[in-house]
Amino acid sequence: MTEIRDEAVLKALAHPLRRRLLDTLRVDGPSMPSALARATGQAVANVSHHLRVLADAGLIQEAPELARNRKEHWWRMNDPRLSWNPAHFPQEAADAAEAIGFQRQIDLVNTWLGSPASHTEPWVTSAFASDAWLRLSPEELTELGDELLELIGRYRDRPEREDRVPVFVLGRGFPARP
């Protein structure tokens, strides 16, 4: 897992299109700018610029062995598992990165809810949403978070099968009032 500790890397990550490009590379594997442009509805030049920003930040790298000729440029993630601790960054930078990440999660949920698959079997009975109000100390919240990450990790690197599709799992825990 790559733990981000450099503010410049966090800033590179804190951009809606770059988050989407990373998600696409994370789920689909190495890709070319033209394919990423089609997947994101962006111009190839715009995608290429943002790929370079991600590469300069050390989050992705070129994959020249995948190119069939000199015109093809393939990119891959260095490590699909990224983490960072807001306490290691100035509050403004951490808040901006959190807001971009949370907006990405909201966008994914809204896309799911508006899709035909969200109302058809088997996904209508498989998909889940859960929330709970718990009374926890900071230590207990840390423990809960660690356990959730461990559980998700057990499902992360399963081999591909015909019946397995990308599934987005969202879990957050934070102090709040109703």
C-alpha positions in Angstrom: 0.0 0.0 0.0 1.2 3.5 -0.8 0.9 5.9 2.0 0.8 9.5 0.7 2.8 11.9 2.9 3.8 14.6 0.4 1.4 17.5 0.0 2.2 17.8 -3.8 1.1 14.2 -4.2 -2.1 14.8 -2.3 -2.8 17.8 -4.4 -2.3 15.7 -7.6 -4.8 13.2 -6.2 -7.3 16.0 -5.2 -8.8 16.6 -8.7 -12.1 15.0 -9.9 -10.8 13.8 -13.3 -7.5 12.5 -11.8 -9.5 10.5 -9.2 -11.7 9.1 -12.0 -8.6 8.2 -14.1 -7.1 6.4 -11.1 -10.3 4.6 -10.5 -10.4 3.4 -14.1 -6.8 2.2 -14.0 -7.4 0.6 -10.7 -10.4 -1.4 -12.0 -9.6 -2.0 -15.6 -5.8 -2.2 -15.4 -3.3 -0.5 -17.7 -4.7 1.7 -20.5 -3.9 4.2 -23.1 -5.0 7.9 -23.0 -7.4 7.4 -25.9 -9.2 4.6 -24.1 -9.2 6.6 -20.8 -10.6 9.6 -22.8 -13.5 7.5 -24.1 -14.2 6.1 -20.6 -14.3 9.5 -19.0 -15.8 11.6 -21.9 -12.7 13.8 -22.0 -10.4 15.0 -24.8 -7.3 12.9 -25.2 -5.1 15.9 -24.7 -6.8 16.7 -21.4 -6.4 13.1 -20.2 -2.8 13.0 -21.3 -2.1 16.2 -19.3 -3.7 14.7 -16.1 -1.9 11.4 -16.6 1.4 13.3 -16.7 0.4 15.1 -13.4 -0.3 11.7 -11.8 3.0 10.3 -13.1 4.9 13.3 -11.8 3.4 12.7 -8.4 4.5 9.0 -8.6 1.0 7.6 -8.6 1.2 6.0 -12.1 3.9 5.0 -14.5 4.2 4.3 -18.2 4.0 0.7 -19.3 6.0 0.7 -22.5 6.1 -3.1 -22.7 2.4 -3.0 -23.6 2.8 -0.7 -26.6 2.7 -2.3 -30.0 4.4 0.6 -31.6 6.1 3.9 -30.7 2.8 5.9 -30.9 1.1 3.9 -28.2 1.6 5.1 -24.6 0.2 2.8 -21.9 -0.2 3.8 -18.2 -0.6 1.7 -15.1 -0.9 2.5 -11.4 2.2 2.0 -9.3 0.0 0.6 -6.4 -3.8 0.5 -6.6 -4.0 0.8 -2.8 -3.5 4.4 -1.7 -3.9 5.8 1.8 -3.2 9.0 3.6 -3.8 10.5 7.0 -5.3 14.0 7.1 -3.3 14.7 10.2 -0.1 14.7 8.1 -1.2 17.7 5.9 -2.3 21.3 6.4 -6.0 21.3 7.2 -7.0 23.2 4.0 -5.2 20.6 1.7 -6.6 17.7 3.7 -10.2 19.1 3.6 -10.0 19.7 -0.2 -8.8 16.2 -0.8 -11.5 14.7 1.4 -14.1 16.8 -0.3 -13.0 15.6 -3.8 -13.0 12.0 -2.6 -16.4 12.3 -1.0 -17.9 13.9 -4.1 -16.5 11.0 -6.2 -18.2 8.6 -3.8 -21.5 10.5 -4.1 -21.3 10.6 -7.9 -20.8 6.8 -7.9 -23.8 6.2 -5.7 -26.0 8.5 -7.8 -24.9 6.7 -11.0 -25.8 3.4 -9.4 -29.2 4.6 -8.2 -30.0 5.9 -11.6 -29.0 2.7 -13.4 -31.3 -0.1 -14.6 -29.1 -2.7 -12.8 -30.0 -1.2 -9.5 -33.6 -2.5 -10.0 -32.9 -5.9 -11.5 -31.8 -9.3 -10.1 -29.4 -10.3 -8.9 -28.0 -6.8 -8.0 -31.2 -5.4 -6.5 -31.0 -8.0 -3.7 -27.1 -8.1 -3.5 -26.4 -4.4 -3.2 -26.6 -3.0 0.2 -26.6 0.3 2.1 -26.1 0.6 5.8 -25.7 3.3 8.3 -25.6 3.2 12.1 -25.2 5.5 15.0 -22.6 4.1 17.4 -21.2 5.4 20.6 -17.4 5.0 20.3 -14.2 6.5 21.7 -11.5 7.6 19.2 -9.7 4.3 19.9 -12.8 2.3 19.2 -13.4 4.2 15.9 -9.8 3.4 14.9 -10.3 -0.3 15.7 -13.6 -0.4 13.7 -11.9 1.3 10.8 -9.0 -1.2 10.9 -11.4 -4.1 11.0 -13.4 -2.8 8.1 -10.2 -2.3 6.0 -9.1 -5.8 6.9 -12.4 -7.3 5.8 -12.4 -5.4 2.5 -8.8 -6.5 2.0 -9.9 -10.2 2.1 -12.1 -9.5 -1.0 -9.7 -7.1 -2.8 -7.4 -9.4 -4.8 -9.7 -12.2 -5.8 -9.0 -13.7 -9.2 -11.2 -12.6 -12.1 -14.2 -14.7 -13.0 -17.0 -14.3 -15.5 -19.6 -13.5 -12.7 -17.3 -11.0 -10.9 -17.7 -7.3 -11.9 -16.3 -4.1 -10.4 -18.2 -3.3 -7.2 -17.8 -0.1 -5.3 -17.9 -0.4 -1.5 -18.3 2.7 0.6 -17.8 2.8 4.4 -17.1 5.9 6.5 -17.1 6.5 10.2 -16.9 9.9 11.8 -18.4 11.8 14.8 -21.6 13.5 13.8 -25.0 14.6 15.1 -28.2 13.7 13.4 
